[in-house]
Amino acid sequence: MAAEGVDAYFGIRPEHMRYLTGFTLDDGEDRVAGNSGRFLVSADQVAVLADSRYRLQAGAQAPGARIEATTHDLAAGWAGWLKALGARRVAVESDLVSHRVWGQLAAAAPDVELVEAAGWVEADRAVKEPSEIERIRSACAVADRALAAILRRIRPGQTERELALALEWEMRTGGADALAFGIACLAGPNAALPHGSPSGREVRIGQVLLLDFGAAVDGYRSDMTRTLFVGQPASRDLEIYNIVAAAQVAALDMLAAALRAEGPAPSGRAVDAAARQIIEAAGHGEHFGHGTGHGIGLATHEAPSLSRAADEVPLPSPTVFSVEPGIYLDGETGVRIEDLILFDRTRKDIDRLTGFPRDVLVVGV
């Protein structure tokens, strides 16, 4: 804010709200919360907007903030809130505030300049504090235990939905506050859908079972993918699995080499290229369409990005991100291996927070 010469920052993203103020809405609740949870931050004050439904909650969760009453009409209180902060130049989360709302705010306080702000809080959130890392580590442990608990229950004839429900039950009863995202439990040809949803398809011998899931602990999330083999692996599927595993190792090796060197950290684009080269060399370049990884924390997908479109700047540190190469053959099969990695240049440490083994694992027999 000081560098950009603004007096206040206006935010509406729920993760930013929790990160900067403590006020928390459950996943999806922001759709019905109206303007509650919007916030203003100045150099020495924090104001959280809350209607009658959230006033007490905001006071308890954001004890250092001033709670401002709001209604469905955000512009009605805008000028008064800015006057109380002494703000004449305000940064606004421009990638989230609609053109219509921007115009209403500008008209409500014509003497206040609105400045576009994008990526400011995201950059702060990408660098993880020790307490954040421990929460992510705890969420990973919950997911690890949940998968281990259902392995013996995986049998031919069970449906994707049945196994997804079992996995969810284990996470929710094993320490998770919530799911990090909807579970992907995909059998056989459905595993070719990178973000598919569980269906009534039955697990069958000789096919893969792809599980992508995560737990949330105190707001912080985990994310892991394991591709299991139901019965004896088909030679094609096993070959693809080994290629994907080698691609993940290539990415991790690049990160480890960077820690041994004295130069800057690699960019997310470079790490993506290290994994992608392995898959391309094996003839499956067109079967790996998504990025190699993404940051994680209060959101399942956040900065930094490990992809072909990532910025060519050094990765932040310490930070946590996924490494998840995959190969998908339309209508036939799919393999992905995903782990969360703590990358810390100061400690010269790469810590795999996902504890569940990455070895070839046969189930259902």
Order of alpha helices (4+ residues) and beta strands (2+ residues): beta-alpha-beta-beta-alpha-beta-alpha-beta-alpha-beta-alpha-alpha-alpha-beta-beta-beta-beta-beta-beta-alpha-alpha-beta-beta-beta-beta-beta-beta-beta-beta
